[in-house]
Amino acid sequence: MENFPTTARVVIIGGGVVGASSLYHLAQAGWTDCVLLEKNELTAGSTWHAAGNIPTFSSNWTVMNMQRYSTDLYRQIADKVDYPINYNVTGSVRLAHSTERMQEFEHVRSMARAQGMSMDIMSVDDLKAAYPFMETHDLTGGLWDPVDGDMDPAQITQAFAKGARDAGGRILRFTPATGVSRDADEWIVHTEKGDIRCEFIVNAAGYYAQNVGEWFRPHGGRQVPMMVMSHQYMLTDEISEVAEWTKDNGGKLPLLRDVDSSYYLRQEKTGLNLGPYERNCKAHWVTPDDPMPDDFSFQLYPDDLDRLEWYIEDAMARVPLLAQTGISKVINGPIPYSPDGNPLIGPMPGVPNAFETCVYTFGIAQAGGAGKILAEWITEGQTEWDCWSLDPRRFTAHADMDYCIQKGMQVYGHEYAIHFPHQEWPAGRDKKLSSIDAKIREMGGVMGAYNGWERANWFANDGDDTLAAATQTWLRDGPWAERVREECEAVQNGVGVLDLPGFSRFALSGDGAAEWLRSLIAGPLPKVGRMTLGYFPDSRGRILTEMSIIRHAKDEFTLITAAVAQWHDYEYLKAHLAAGLSLTDQTDQMSTLIISGPKSRDLLSRLTDADLTMPWLTHQKATVAGAVCHLLRVSYAGELGWEVHATMADIPAIYDAVLKGEAKPIGMYALGSLRLEKGYRAWKQDLSTDYTLFEGGLDRFVRLEKPQDFPGKAALKAEQDTGPKRRFVTLIIDAGDYDAPHMAPIWHGDQIVGEVTSGGWGYRINASIGLGMVRADLATPGTALEVEIFGHKHKVTVQPDAPLWDPENSRLKA
């Protein structure tokens, strides 16, 4: 082929809107030697049949950032690249049928305000004024998003393509990639027209992303966690009233979403476009009798309107004009879904210099921000915003095909659902079980999933309401509240035991292991026989991750981190591992019991010959209840306590013995409350790459004077010289019946000055607690601020930089 590129810096596989945006953003970053491969014409996959709605609304901070960036870019890109696009900024109304939905709207509005956007709460009268064809008698209110709208998916894709080409990017249409191979540190992408050698490779293959992902299995890859749903929307004939309204008002009707009924309704020319997300949904290409075709470009599924009957009737009752017209066209096409509905953007797990930007359920709305994030990952090795909720490494080995299908269908059928803080979704459960799982449930354990591991959230008594309906509330108190109080009191006054399977656990050894670790963490290493927290900064001094570092010998360590961090942290360590060192993942072989409370020493003394006088942050090999284990003198609950680390096979005997010693079983809700009272940070809530170590209040874990040039050292030195702009604080909140949700804005007068990263009730101190970030000059103890909780501002007071419970740690170190 004439002028076929045989080399490139980056090869992107997939020519939908996301692939084109990625090429455009790489070019904008100065990486112009990049190639995009598309098997057919651009937009041939999900992009071509997408409805093209462009919301900014999200209850996820990162997704909102991504969509906000997209809308900002879309309003400018036509002029930037000199390519006209059909972008209708109509605004939108979201309807609420309940107080709980209005509370969700209030929180999202507050998040939007913190990101510089303006959303407004609407009364029922406001709804009628904005959308006069709508029935409103059964509504509670709504939300107005002035920058919502729709656009032609093909035009925005072509705009990205033109901008990329103008900057030097190459797009090869009708050039299907057929596989990949590896030569030293380079990738070779095979196509029907020749091979392209490149440094980086990107899977942007849309609903074919799982197929493309299989090419990387021999190179350390895994099955891409996704499935494909059938999504239908219907276009009506012309409606004279809509045509007349458009003429009189000089524009289109706002986009309407009845999120409690689960559909959107949008003006299309002078008709309407109705798109339901139905509960009785259908997955495609998931059974042997329905295989994925080799090429589904520009194709659709047959109509299947029977399963939409309820939604059509509900929409006609809401907007009676719908009943006065016919359906002119039905679009039924494939939409990829991840297990949580968010896309996969970031490093491909297990594979060097390979990235994913795929599985977009709302690709048109998110493509602009997605291109920015992907380009930052490749060109800088890190992203401006913490993107953990999009990171492919958030799904580990439990995300098999069964899990993906179950979760994908659940997400689709509840696309607009409220995600309440105590609600556990039922699909895709029981993937990873503790060796005492049956016993935990027998004792009343109400379970939650943590990286696929089932753990008790709380323990119910006979007669307690454990049905899902009881959790569908923002209220602090529910059937769990009194039981959690009792569990916390047991830890405060006696002894509690928590079964904690799934701690991510890595064994590190080899000559030079200690020096290698020192080169990655900001602080010092513990002495042999001791343990500490190690903080791993990125190049900006931001908090990449936290690990417990347990030192067994000069160059022998165990590293323990959060369950959800398993692949994230292992990948980071493996990518930087020095030659000659050994790193193994022991997560599945071991488990942990947390035994904590003032009577824990007395209890354990009857079960072990270990030295229980060894001080805080020490560890020892021991035998407990006849089982060999590792005993760590540490407690995330903030009381006298130990962690017992043992094999899965030995946990049952130890747990039974501890229960016979009159320990009370406790769950994750109790542990969450106890850790808040101690000010202990949680991974990817309080500890994220949105904050530097100094902003996060982790000064005592930073040693700028040490000789090792750890990542971010220069940035942290500069920040130390000027002082951090923000500081981590603990807040006592006059919160009423609701604790502060994640990213609740913190106010000083009429300015937003920070955000709550964790909120909850402290049962030992009997108060609502917020951990968060505020402007540095306001972090002084005693400063009076306000936090916005579901639209209402509540007084808060900045607390001293010490735990709220046992500030001197005397109980912990007893």
N, C-alpha and C positions, 0 to 999 in steps of 0.2 A: 504493500500500500504506500502510495506516495506520501512523504512527510509524516509517516507514522512515528510517534514518539517512542523510542526504545528505553528512555530513562525519564524519570521524574522524581521530584522530592516526595510528593504525596500522590497516591492513587486513591480516588474515591469510587466505590462501586455502588452505583444507583443514581439515577437521574430524576428523582422527584424533587419537590420543593426543598427538602432538607439537604439533599446532596448538593443542589445548586447553591443554596445559601452557604453551605460549608466551603465550597470552592470560592465563592465571592468573598467570604470573610478571611479566608487564607490569603487571597490576593490583597485585600485591604491591609493585612498585616505584613505585606511585603513578600509573601511566599507565592511568587507567580509561576514557578516551575512545577505546576500541579496539573493533574489530569483527572477528569471525570469520565467514567465509562457507563454507558447506558445501553442495555440490550436492544431497546426499541427506540422510540422517540421520547424526548423529555416529557415527564408527567404521565407516563404510560401506566403507572401503578395506581395506588390509592389517590394520588394527587389529582388525577384527571376527573374523577367522579366525586371528589370532596365537595361538601356544601359550601365551604369557604367562610364559615363564621369566624370572627376575630375577637373573642372576649379577652378582657384582662382579668376577670374574676378568677380567683383561686384562693382556697384556704391554706395553700402551701406557699410559704414565703419565696422559695426559689422559683417555683413555677410562675408565681405572679411576677417576679422580676423578669423572667424569660419572656412572658407574654407582654409585659409593659414595654420592654425593649423592642419587641416585634412591632407593636403598634406605633411607637415613635419612629422606627425605621421606615415602616410602610408609608407614613405620611410624607416622607422625604425622598424615598428611593427613586421615584419617577423622574424627579429633577436631577438627582445625583447621577443616574446612569443614562438619562435621556431616553426613557422608554415608558410610554404611557401605561398606566394600570387603572383598572376599573375598581376603585376602592370606595365603598359607600359607608361613611361613618354616620350611622343612623342613631346611635345610642341604643340602649336596651333596657327593658324592664324585666326583673325577676320577681316572680310572685311568691308570696308566703301564705301558707294556710295555717300557720301555727306560731305561737310565741317562740318556740325553739328555733324555727327557721329565721324569724326576725333577729334573734340573737346571733345566729350565724352571720347574717347580713351585716349586723352592727360590727362584728369583729373583723370581717373582711373589709368593710369600709375603713375601719381604723388602720388596718395594715396598708390599704391603698394610700391613705393619707400619709403614712410614714414613708411611702415610696414616691411621694410627690404627685399622686393622682387624686382626682376628686370624684368620689361616688356619693350618692345621696340616698337617704332613707325616704321611702315614699309612703304616704298615707293611701287609703283606699281611694279617696277623692283624687289624689295625684295620679294614681294608676288610670283612672277613668279619663282624666284630662289628657294623659299622654297617649292612651290607646282607646279611643272612644268606642270601638266595636266590641269591647270586651265586657263580659259579665263579671261583676266584682262582689256580689252579695255575700259570698262565702270566704272572702279573703281577709287576711289580717293586715297586710301591707305589702311592701315590695322594696326593691333596690334599683336605683337608676345608675347606669354606667354610661357616661356621655361619650366615651370613645369606642364603645363596642360597634360592631358593624359586620360587613362582609366584603369579600373581594373575589375576583376571578382567579382561581388557583393557577391556571395556565399562565396568566399574565404576570403574576408575581414571580413564578418560576423563570419565565423568560427574562424578566427584569434582572434577576440575580445572575442568570446566564450571561446576559449582555455585559453587566458590570464586571463579571469575572473574565470574560473574553477580552474586554477592553484593556484589562490590567495584565493580560498575558496568560491567563489560565486556558487550558485546552479542554474541550468537550468532544468526546467521540461517541456519536449516536450510532445505533445499530452495530454496536461492538460489544457483544456479551463477554463478560469475564467467564472463564471456564474452570479456573482453579488458581491456586497459589503454591509456590514453593519457596524455600529459604536457601540462600547462598551466603554463608558467613553471616554478616550483620545486615544483609539486604534482603528485601522481598522481591520475588519475581511473580508478576501477575500475568497469567496466561490468558490470551484471548484468541478468538478465531482468526485474527488478523496479525498476530505476532505477540511477543512477550514485552512487558515493560518492567524494567528494574527500578526499584524505588526504595526509599528509606522508611517511609511510613505508609500504612494502608488503612483505609476506612471502610467499614461495613455500613453503608447507608441504603441497604437494599429493600427497605420497606417490609412488605409482607413476605418477601423472599429472604429476609435476613437470617432466618434459622438455617435455610439451605446453604447460604454463603458461609455461615458460621461453621458448618461441618468441614469446610476446607481447612480450618485452623486446628482441628482436633489433633492431627499428628504433631502440631507445634505447641501443644500445651493447652489448647482451647477446650471449651465445654459446649454443651447444647445451649443455644441462645434461649433464654427464658421468655417465651412468647407463645401466642396462639392467634388465630384469625377469626374474627367475628363477621357475621353478615349484618350490615347496617342498611336500613331502608329509609329513604325520604321520598315524599310525594309532592309533585308540583300540580297546582290546580289550574283550571282555565281562568281566563280573565274575570275579575270581579268588578262590576261597574262602580260600586261604592269605594273600592280601593283606588280605582283609577281617578275618581272624582276627588277623593281626599288628597291624593298625590298632586293633582293639578292645583288644588286650592292652597296646599301647604308648601309646594315647591320642593318636595323631597319624599323619601320613602317613610313608611311607618317604622317605628322602633322595632327592633328584634324583641320578641316576647319569649320568655322561658317560664313554663310552669314546672318548676323543678320538683315540686312534690308529686305531681302527676307524671313527670319524667318525659317531657318533650320540649322542643323549640318550635316556634312558628315565626316565619320570616317572610317579608314581602319579596316576591320574585317577579320583576316587571310589574304588571298590574294584577297579579294573582298572589298566591301564598305558597310557601314551602313548609311542609310539616314533617318534622323529623323526630320520631319517638325512640326512646331507649327502653325496650320492653323487657319485663321480667322473664317472660317465656321466650328468651332469646335463642339464637341458633349459632353454634360454632361450625366452621367449615374446615375441610381438609384435616380432620382430626381422627378419621377412622379409615381402615383399609379400603372400604367400599367408596370412599370419597377422597381419592388422592389429590394432592396439589398438582395441577398441570405444569408442564415445563414452562409454558408461557401463557400468562393470562392478561397480556397487555391490552388495554382499552376494552376490556370485557366486563360483563356484569353477571350476577346470578339471576335466575328467574324470579319474578315477583312472588311474594309470599305474604300477602296482606292479611290473611286470616288471623295471624298471631298479633296483629296490630289493632284488631277491632275495638278493644276497650279504649285505647289511646285516641283513636280517631273519633270515637263518640264523645270522649271527654273533651277533646279539643273543640268539637263542634258545639258542645254545651258552653264552653268558655267563650268562643268567638262564633256566634251563630251564622255569620256570613259563610263559614266553611260549608255549612249544610246546603247552601244555595247554589253551589257550583259543583262541577265534576272534576275528576282527576285527569290531568292531561298526560302525566308521565310519572313513572315510578323508577327510582334509582336504587338498586340493591347491589352493593359492592363490598369487597373485602376491606376490613379495617383491622390492623394488627393491634393486639393488646398485650401488655406485660401483666404480671400478676398483681400489680398495684395500680395499673392505669397510667403510670408515668413512663416516659420514654427511657431508653438506655443511651446515655451520653457519657463517654469517657473511655478510659483504658479497657481493652478487652482482657478479661481475666486470664492469667496464665500465659499470655502471648506478648512477646516484646514488640514494641513499636507498632502495635495494632490497636485500632480504636473502633468504637461503635457509636453511631448516631442513628438509631433506628427504633422501630416499634412505637411510632407516634400515633396516638389516638386523635389528637388535635393538631396535626402537623402544620396546617396552614397558619393557625394562630401562633404556633410555637417556633416556626422555622427560623425567623429572624434571630431570636435569642439563641436558638440551638446552634446556628452557624457561628455565632460569637463564642459560645462555650466550647464547641469543638475546636475552633481555631486556637483558642487560648490553651487548651489542653496540649495541642500538638506543638505550637510555637513557643510556649512559655513553660509547659510542664505543670501548670496550675491555672486555676480559674479565678476571676475577680470575685464571684460569689461562691460561697460554699454550696457545692452541688451534690451533696451526698444523696439526696432524695432522687437524683437522676442517675447516679453512678451504677454502672453494670455490676459492680462487685457487691451491691447490696443483696443480691440473690446468690445463695451458695448451693451446695449439693442437694438440698431438699427440693429445689425448684425443678423437679422432673416434669415430664409432659403432663402427667395426671394433675399435678399441682397447678401448672400453668393453665390448663383447660378449666379446672374448677374455679380458680381465682379470676381468670379473664372473664368468664361468664358472669360471675358474681359482680365484678366491677362494672361490666356493661349494663347489667340489669339494675344497678344502683348508681348509675353514672352521676346523678345529681344528689346522692345521699349525703346527709350530714354525718360527719365522723365525730361522734361523741367520745369524750375522754375515757369512759369506762366500757365502751362497746367493743366486743370481740366478734369478728366476722367468722361465720362457721365454715366456709369453704377452705379446702386445702389444709386441713388440720391433721394432727397426729403424725407428722412426718418424722419427728425425732422425739423419742420418749426416754425419759429417765428410767433407770432400772427399778425405781419405786413408784412409777407413775400410777399403777393400779391402786397402790396403798394411799397415795395422795388423794386420788379421786374418792376412794372409799371413805376417807376422813372428811369429805366435804369440799375438797379443793375445786375452786372455780377457775378454770384454766385460761391462760393466754399464751400466744405464740411469740417466741423471741428467736429470730433467725431460724424458724422452724422447730425450735425446741419448745416443748410444752412445759410450762411452769404454773404453779398455783398463783393467781393474783390475790385471792383471799380464800378463807375457809368458811363455808356456810354451815349454819346449824339447821337442824330439821325445822321446816316451816319457813325458812328464809326464801325470798323470791329470787331465784336464779335465772329467770326467763330473760330473753334478750330485750323484751319491751321495757323492763325496769332500768336498763342502761341507756335508754334513748333520752337523755336529759343532760343539760349542762350543770345541773345542780351538784353541789359537792356531796350532799347526803343522798344516799340510796340504801338499798338493802345491805350493801357492803360496809357502810360507815361505822356502825356499832361494832361489827366484827373486826374491822381494821383497828379501831380504838383498843379493843381488847388485846389484839396481837401486839400493838405498840406498848401497851401497859405491861404485857408479859416480858418484853425485852427490857423495859425500864425497871421493873421490880423483881423479875425472876429470871427466866431464861427462855428464849425462843430459838427455834431451829427452822432454817429455810433450805429446802432442796433446790439447788441452783445448777442444773445441768447446762452445758453449752458455753461456759467460759471459754473464750478462745485462748489456746495454750500452745506455746511454741518452745521447743528445746533448742538452745543455742550453745555450741561448744566449739573448741578448736583453738590452737595457738593464736593469740591476738584477738580473741573474741571481745575481751574487755576493752581494749583500745579501740576496736571497731565501734562498739556501742558508744563509747565516749565521743566519737566523731559524729554521732547522729543525734544525741540528746543534748539539751541545753544545760543540764546540771551534772552533778557527780554520780558515780556508781556507789552502791552500798558495799560495805565490807563483806567478806565471806561470812555466811550465817545470818546476814541481815537482808532486808528488802527495802525498796523505796519506790516512789512514783517517778517514772521517767517521761519527760515531755519532748516530743519530736517536733521541732519547728520546720516550716517550709522556708524557702529562701527569703520570704518577707518577714520572718519571725512570727508568722501566724501558727495557730495550734493545729498541727496536722493530726496528731493522735497522742494518746496517753496510754502507757503500759505500766503494770506493776513489774518491777525487775527484781527477781529473787536470785540471789547469788549463792551457788553451792560450792564453788571452788574458784581459783584465780580466773579461769577462762571457761567456766561452766555456769549457765544461767537458765532459768525458766522465765519466760515473758508471758504475762497474762493480760488479756484485754477484753473488751466488751464482746458479747456473743455476736452482735451484728457486725462487728469490725473484723470478723475472721479473715475474709479474703482481702479486704482493704489493707489490713496491717501486715498480713503474711506477704502479700504482693510487694508492699513497700520494702520490707526487710529483704526479701529475696532479690529484688531488683538491685539493691545496693550491697548485697552480701560480698564480703571480701573473699578472695581465693583461699581455699583451705579450711573454711569454716563450715560447720554443719548446722542446718536449720531444719527442724522437722515439726510438723503440725500434729499435736497430740490431743486435739480437741475432743475427738470422738471416743478416745480410750479412757478418759478421766472425767470425773465429776467432782462436785463441791457441795459440802454442807456448811452453812453459816450458823454457828452456835454463838449466841450473844446474849448478854444480860449479866447483872451482878452475881448471879448464882451459877454462872457457866463454869467457873473454876471448880466449884464444889462438885458439880455434875461430872465434869470430865475427870476429876481426880479418882472417881470410882470406876472409870473405864480405861484408864491408861496409866502407864508408868512414865510418861513424858514429864519433863521438867516444866511445870506450869508456872514457875516463877520467872522464867525467861521474859525479858521486857518486850514492850511494844515494838513492832517491826522486826522481830526475830522469827526464825523458822527452824524446824527440826524434823527429822524423821522420827516416827513414833508408831506404836501399835495402839489402836483404839478399838475396844470390843473385839480383840483378837485379830483385827485386820491391819495390815501394814498401810500406813498413810503418811502424808506430809502435813504437818501442823503449822499453820501460819498465825502468828500473834497479831491479828489485824481485824478490824471490824468496820464495815461500811455503814453499820447501824449506829456507830458512835457510842457503844457501851463496851465494857469488858467483854472480850470475845475472841474466838478463833475461827479460822477457816480450816476445814478438814478436807484435804484433797486426796482422793483415793480412786481406785479403778471403779468402773461402773459395776463390776461384779461384787465388790466389797461394800458398796454404799448401803445395800439393804440391811446388813447386819449392824452397821454403825448407826443407821437411822433408827432401827428398832431399839437399840440400847439407849440412845439418847431420849427417845420417847418414854421408855420405861423409867428413865431418870427424871421424868415429869417436866420435860421441855414442852413448850406449846408450839405446835406447827404454825408458822407465819407465812405470808405470801408477799408478792412483789409490791402490792400497794402499801403495805406496812413499811417495807424497806425503803420505798420511795419517800414516804413521809419522814422516816428517821434520817435519811441522808440529807433532806432539805434542812432539817434543824441543825445539822452540822456544817452546812454550806458546801457539801461535797458536790463536785460538778459531774454532770452526766454527759457521755460522749454524744456529740452531734446535737445536743440541746444547748449546753453551756460551753462545751469545748468544740470549737469548729474553726475552719479557716476564715471565718468572718472576723476573727479577733486575734490579736497578737497575744503572746504569753504575758506581757506586761499589762495589757488591757484586761486579760483574764484573771488578774490578781495572782499570778503564779511566780512572782518575783523570787520567792525563796527557792524555786527550782531552777533558777538561771545563774550560771557562773560564767560571766563574761571574761573573767581573768584566766580561765583555764586555757591551756595552750592549743587544744584541738579547735580547728576552724569548722565548727558544726554549722549546718544550714541555718541561715538567718542571723548569724552572729553579728555581722556588720549592721544589718537592719535593726536589730535589738539594741546594739550600742548607740546608734543614732537616735533611736527612740528614747533610750535612757537619758541621753544628753538634753533632749528637748522636752521630755515628759510625755506620757501617753495622752492621747486626746480623749479617750474614754477609760472608764474603770469599772471593774466588776463590783457589784454591791449586793448585799443582802438587805431585803426590805421586809418590814412588817406592814401588812396591808389591812386597812379597815374595809374588808371585802364583802361583807354581807353573806349571802347564800352561795356565792360563786367565787371560786379561786381564779386567779389570773391565767388565761390561756397562753400558750406559747406565742411570742411576738406581740403580746399586748403592749401598746405604746405607753411610755412613761412621759408625763408632762411636767413642765415647769412653767407656770403661767399659761400663756397661749402658744408655747413651743413644745414640740416633741423633742425630747432630749435623750431618749434611750428606749430600750425594750426589755420586757421580761422574757428570759430564756427558759425558766422553769418556775412553775407555780403549784402550790398545793397547801394542804392543811398540816400543821404540826400538832400532833396529838399530845406530845409531852409539854409543849408550851402553850397549847390551846390558842393558836393564832394562825392566820393565813400568811403564808410566806411567799415571797418572790425572790428568785435569784435573777440577776439581770445586768445590763450594761447601761451606764449613764455617762453623760458628759463629765469629764474629769473634775471640773471645778465644783460639781454638785455631789461628789462622792463622799463628802465629809459626813461623819456620823451626826445624826440629829437633823440633817437637812429634810425639810418637808417637801414632798413632791406629790404627784397624783398618778395613778395608773388607770387606764381606760379599760373597763371590763364590760363587754357587750353594750357599749354605747354610754355607759355611765362612768364618771370619774370618781375614784375612791382615793382617800387620803392614804399616803404611805410615808414612812419615816425610814431614812437610811440608818442602818445599824452599824455598830462598830465592826471592824474587820476581824471578827472572831466568830466561832460557832454560837448560835443562839442557845443551844443546849450544851451545858457543861463547857463553857468557853475556855476553861483552863485545861480541858481534856483529862481531868483528874480521874473521872470514872473510867475513861477509855484505857488509861495507863495503870489502873489500880493493881 
